[in-house]
Amino acid sequence: MTEISKKTRAALEGVSISTLSTVLFMRGFRNRVMRGVGPVNPSATRIVAPAFTLRFIPAREDLDTMAEYAKESHVQRRAMEECPPGHVLVIDAMGETGAASAGDILLSRLQARGCAGAVTDGGFRDTDDIKALNFPAYQAATAVPSSPILLHPADLNLPIGCGGVAVYPGDVLVSDADGVIVIPAHLVDEVAEQAASQTAYEEFAAEKVAEGRSIYGLFPGTDESRAEFAEWQKRKS
């Protein structure tokens, strides 16, 4: 399982996923932001956590019944008990919003066990109750019908796709009000450090733009503007 250092966590908690997207693009990663996935509760949005994954496939009528769902071996139910504390449950629902990926009781179990959030490219049900949990949850659209109607939970903690992005177990998810980004685990420390530096520069650039400065020679940064930024940082410290 991926361990996130205190330094890296603090850096990731202080940057936007927009800046992280730019930093990853500079490293050649073009498809790291989940598409069409947003927060259920805009006041409970921040996730910085490694991924634990659940994959759904289309349901089959003889296998996906309420009797099967009631079994302790049911893979969706196991996900709620086996997702490690401090991890985010990432659900590949194939973009299916005609049946729920989970509801408030399952998410409240994740919360009680110390998990960091839940993300699906499908939908959750009982969203008013999920909002009341103040637990970070991301979805494509609310889905009311019970999951066995359309979804069969196939496996846990294997590579999946979610929101059009490949998610490997242990990849680090970062979220804010804009959505969710996925950082490859082996890059998380250096990406966090670069994003924190970029965020500081953007604060400087925004201040200069507010003073009436042109973006030319300022944003993106140049050697000259970065030298000016270094002096600006010294004055601020």
Order of alpha helices (4+ residues) and beta strands (2+ residues): alpha-alpha-beta-beta-alpha-alpha-beta-beta-alpha-beta-beta-alpha-beta-beta-beta-beta-beta-beta-alpha-alpha
